[in-house]
Amino acid sequence: MIVDPDDKFFERADAHIHLSNEQLKEIEHGRVSASMMFALARFNAWVNASGFQSAEQMEAKKSEAIEYFTNEYRKMLEENLNDYIVNFNQYMGRNNENSSPSLKLVE
């Protein structure tokens, strides 16, 4: 669960989702997901680096940073997977479990 998000938290997250949804018009899900994960990893490496004065300091805390970011991602992924399980038919545009998904992209 996201603890104490600021008032623009979901707006920023939705902006990334909208960009990914636009990219889905040109390429498959897996490639969009891989690009988004790479961008997230690259950005978080920068966020982490910005808290240090030297590469040596950063390297000394590298394991802690990896643990922090992977734990936070795991919690958010688990929360969102559970949400999709509970709301599967609604989010996937299905009337029942045997129907085909619609083309509607839902965030």
QUIJO-V149664 format. One record per residue. N is the residue number from 1. RES is the residue in one small letter. SS is DSSP state (A for helix, B for strand, O for the rest). PHI is phi in degrees with one decimal (* if undefined). OMEGA is omega as a letter, one per 20 degrees, with the letter a starting at -180 (NA if undefined). Layout:
n=N res=RES ss=SS phi=PHI omega=OMEGA
n=N res=RES ss=SS phi=PHI omega=OMEGA
//
This chain:
n=1 res=m ss=O phi=* omega=r
n=2 res=i ss=O phi=-77.3 omega=a
n=3 res=v ss=O phi=-94.4 omega=r
n=4 res=d ss=O phi=51.8 omega=r
n=5 res=p ss=O phi=-70.4 omega=r
n=6 res=d ss=O phi=-73.9 omega=a
n=7 res=d ss=O phi=-67.4 omega=r
n=8 res=k ss=O phi=-109.5 omega=a
n=9 res=f ss=A phi=-54.3 omega=a
n=10 res=f ss=A phi=-71.7 omega=r
n=11 res=e ss=A phi=-63.3 omega=r
n=12 res=r ss=A phi=-66.3 omega=r
n=13 res=a ss=A phi=-61.4 omega=r
n=14 res=d ss=A phi=-61.4 omega=r
n=15 res=a ss=A phi=-62.1 omega=r
n=16 res=h ss=A phi=-67.8 omega=r
n=17 res=i ss=A phi=-64.3 omega=r
n=18 res=h ss=A phi=-61.3 omega=r
n=19 res=l ss=A phi=-61.5 omega=r
n=20 res=s ss=A phi=-63.0 omega=r
n=21 res=n ss=A phi=-60.9 omega=r
n=22 res=e ss=A phi=-63.6 omega=r
n=23 res=q ss=A phi=-64.8 omega=r
n=24 res=l ss=O phi=-64.0 omega=r
n=25 res=k ss=O phi=-70.1 omega=a
n=26 res=e ss=O phi=-116.3 omega=a
n=27 res=i ss=O phi=-153.2 omega=a
n=28 res=e ss=O phi=-73.6 omega=a
n=29 res=h ss=A phi=-51.6 omega=a
n=30 res=g ss=A phi=-59.8 omega=a
n=31 res=r ss=A phi=-71.9 omega=r
n=32 res=v ss=A phi=-66.1 omega=r
n=33 res=s ss=A phi=-60.8 omega=r
n=34 res=a ss=A phi=-62.0 omega=r
n=35 res=s ss=A phi=-64.3 omega=a
n=36 res=m ss=A phi=-66.8 omega=r
n=37 res=m ss=A phi=-64.9 omega=r
n=38 res=f ss=A phi=-62.3 omega=r
n=39 res=a ss=A phi=-60.5 omega=r
n=40 res=l ss=A phi=-63.6 omega=r
n=41 res=a ss=A phi=-64.1 omega=a
n=42 res=r ss=A phi=-64.2 omega=r
n=43 res=f ss=A phi=-63.7 omega=a
n=44 res=n ss=A phi=-68.2 omega=r
n=45 res=a ss=A phi=-63.5 omega=r
n=46 res=w ss=A phi=-66.0 omega=r
n=47 res=v ss=A phi=-56.8 omega=r
n=48 res=n ss=A phi=-63.0 omega=a
n=49 res=a ss=A phi=-60.9 omega=a
n=50 res=s ss=O phi=-67.1 omega=r
n=51 res=g ss=O phi=-93.0 omega=a
n=52 res=f ss=O phi=-123.0 omega=r
n=53 res=q ss=O phi=-98.4 omega=a
n=54 res=s ss=O phi=-153.2 omega=r
n=55 res=a ss=A phi=-63.3 omega=r
n=56 res=e ss=A phi=-64.8 omega=r
n=57 res=q ss=A phi=-62.1 omega=a
n=58 res=m ss=A phi=-62.9 omega=a
n=59 res=e ss=A phi=-62.5 omega=a
n=60 res=a ss=A phi=-64.8 omega=a
n=61 res=k ss=O phi=-107.8 omega=a
n=62 res=k ss=A phi=-56.4 omega=a
n=63 res=s ss=A phi=-61.2 omega=r
n=64 res=e ss=A phi=-64.3 omega=r
n=65 res=a ss=A phi=-65.0 omega=r
n=66 res=i ss=A phi=-61.0 omega=r
n=67 res=e ss=A phi=-61.9 omega=a
n=68 res=y ss=A phi=-60.3 omega=a
n=69 res=f ss=A phi=-65.2 omega=r
n=70 res=t ss=A phi=-70.0 omega=r
n=71 res=n ss=A phi=-65.0 omega=r
n=72 res=e ss=A phi=-64.5 omega=r
n=73 res=y ss=A phi=-62.4 omega=r
n=74 res=r ss=A phi=-57.7 omega=r
n=75 res=k ss=A phi=-62.2 omega=a
n=76 res=m ss=A phi=-68.4 omega=r
n=77 res=l ss=A phi=-65.6 omega=r
n=78 res=e ss=A phi=-59.2 omega=r
n=79 res=e ss=A phi=-61.4 omega=a
n=80 res=n ss=A phi=-73.1 omega=r
n=81 res=l ss=A phi=-62.8 omega=r
n=82 res=n ss=A phi=-61.5 omega=r
n=83 res=d ss=A phi=-62.2 omega=r
n=84 res=y ss=A phi=-67.8 omega=r
n=85 res=i ss=A phi=-63.7 omega=a
n=86 res=v ss=A phi=-64.8 omega=a
n=87 res=n ss=O phi=-111.7 omega=a
n=88 res=f ss=A phi=-52.5 omega=a
n=89 res=n ss=A phi=-61.1 omega=r
n=90 res=q ss=A phi=-65.2 omega=a
n=91 res=y ss=A phi=-68.0 omega=a
n=92 res=m ss=O phi=-94.4 omega=r
n=93 res=g ss=O phi=67.4 omega=a
n=94 res=r ss=O phi=-111.1 omega=r
n=95 res=n ss=O phi=-81.9 omega=r
n=96 res=n ss=O phi=-151.5 omega=a
n=97 res=e ss=O phi=-66.5 omega=a
n=98 res=n ss=O phi=-97.8 omega=a
n=99 res=s ss=O phi=-87.3 omega=r
n=100 res=s ss=O phi=-82.8 omega=r
n=101 res=p ss=O phi=-70.1 omega=r
n=102 res=s ss=O phi=-82.5 omega=r
n=103 res=l ss=O phi=-87.4 omega=a
n=104 res=k ss=O phi=-66.5 omega=r
n=105 res=l ss=O phi=-95.5 omega=a
n=106 res=v ss=O phi=-116.7 omega=r
n=107 res=e ss=O phi=-95.6 omega=NA
//
